[in-house]
Amino acid sequence: MKPIYLDYNATTPVDPRVSKIICDSLTGEEFGNPSSTHHYGKTARQIVDHAREKIAKSINAEADEIIFTGGGTESSNQAILATMMSDLTGFLKRLFSRKGHLIISAIEHPATYKPAQFLSSLGFEITTVGVDRQGLVDPGEIQKAIRKNTKLISIMHSNNEVGTLQPIEKISEITRSRNILFHTDAAQSTGKVPLDVNKLGVDFLTIAGHKLYAPKGIGALYIRKGVKTVPYLHGAGHESGLRAGTENVHYIAGLGEASIIATENLAKETPRLIALREQLFEGLKNELGDRVVLNGHPTLRLPNTLNVSIIGCKGWEILEKTPEIAASTGSACHEGKVLHSAVLCAMSTPLKQSEGALRLTLGRYTSSEEITKAIDLICKTARKLMA
Ligand SMILES: Cc1ncc(COP(=O)(O)O)c(C=O)c1O
């Protein structure tokens, strides 16, 4: 029997409809370079343009506001690093001018906080705003953190570990009134909740293909029309001069298809996933009682994400002893040392609770039978470990 896959926030399998589009484009006439002006180039260009339109439609953007990247990490680096550095001209000016200020939250993915750390090492000012016990950023804290030279605010749309959804619209009211650029990392939200860049009021939005049933190594960045940024990768003028390198036509075709499938499925898939997620949570609570504690927000949360702690157990031991389940833990144990999840720490989660955390994330192919089985397997292991 194959292990039950409950790790959809780590990555998703490629949807067969997506892999068909990719395979067809690999073996057909779409091998041309989209920059070439002959038949083969034009065919490839059509594929790229069509995919761009599909992605734009799925987040209510214009096609020319989308650039393709190598994934979520590159999209966020483009939005954060390139934008923060876009004002700097000349080494001396860089040394002596007052550098821009960036605000991020304490639960960002490394794709955001690592560029922020790098900017800090160059002398940029960074403020990290905290979150509450459910993983929510307080827009009031952001308001307080704003300085005269705040150039960009980057707050993730939803968190990859606990699934908490952030008040992006409230934050954008602030950024718009203060003329500050706003990036949101929506790698985990794309395809799981409705996204409308105009309602959200963001200037940049990160998309990662492999979180929405497209392959790894393809992503997109929404850049609001008129927003100034500079290329992160330098070379020929692909992607409106913002992302040099011949487009990955085949994966771009796959990402376009994946975003349309996700958008069309959303209304049906959301209640199905919430029901399965609640079946899992209730099942664990019925078996193990008060030892089962939710990490994350009870309602403002991704429909597929259940991060629970089983108090008295260590999450990694449960997974080690339950190979029939493929999931993630909150904290991990390396060479005898416990490495606590930075996200759970930022949420002031007690250490015992953080040690017991399991990240169980559901997706398109999760069935109710699998959830029933998973409850049984996890509870059996937990009881053994507690005995
Ligand atoms: C919230 C978030 N942002 C960014 C990324 C990075 O995306 P990619 O793996 O495509 O670089 C991930 C992937 O885990 C993520 O969960």
The ligand as an SDF file (V2000), in Angstrom:
LIG
                    3D

 16 16  0  0  0  0  0  0  0  0999 V2000
    4.7750   30.2900    1.5650 C   0  0  0  0  0  0  0  0  0  0  0  0
    5.8210   29.8560    0.5990 C   0  0  0  0  0  0  0  0  0  0  0  0
    6.5050   30.7660   -0.1000 N   0  0  0  0  0  0  0  0  0  0  0  0
    7.4490   30.4390   -1.0050 C   0  0  0  0  0  0  0  0  0  0  0  0
    7.7690   29.1230   -1.2440 C   0  0  0  0  0  0  0  0  0  0  0  0
    8.8620   28.8030   -2.2190 C   0  0  0  0  0  0  0  0  0  0  0  0
    8.3640   28.3180   -3.4270 O   0  0  0  0  0  0  0  0  0  0  0  0
    9.3100   27.4690   -4.4180 P   0  0  0  0  0  0  0  0  0  0  0  0
    9.5330   26.1460   -3.7470 O   0  0  0  0  0  0  0  0  0  0  0  0
    8.5240   27.3540   -5.6920 O   0  0  0  0  0  0  0  0  0  0  0  0
   10.5650   28.2380   -4.6000 O   0  0  0  0  0  0  0  0  0  0  0  0
    7.0880   28.1320   -0.5260 C   0  0  0  0  0  0  0  0  0  0  0  0
    7.4380   26.7010   -0.7170 C   0  0  0  0  0  0  0  0  0  0  0  0
    7.4450   25.9250    0.2260 O   0  0  0  0  0  0  0  0  0  0  0  0
    6.0950   28.5040    0.4080 C   0  0  0  0  0  0  0  0  0  0  0  0
    5.4130   27.5850    1.1230 O   0  0  0  0  0  0  0  0  0  0  0  0
  1  2  1  0
  2  3  1  0
  2 15  2  0
  3  4  2  0
  4  5  1  0
  5  6  1  0
  5 12  2  0
  6  7  1  0
  7  8  1  0
  8  9  2  0
  8 10  1  0
  8 11  1  0
 12 13  1  0
 12 15  1  0
 13 14  2  0
 15 16  1  0
M  END
$$$$
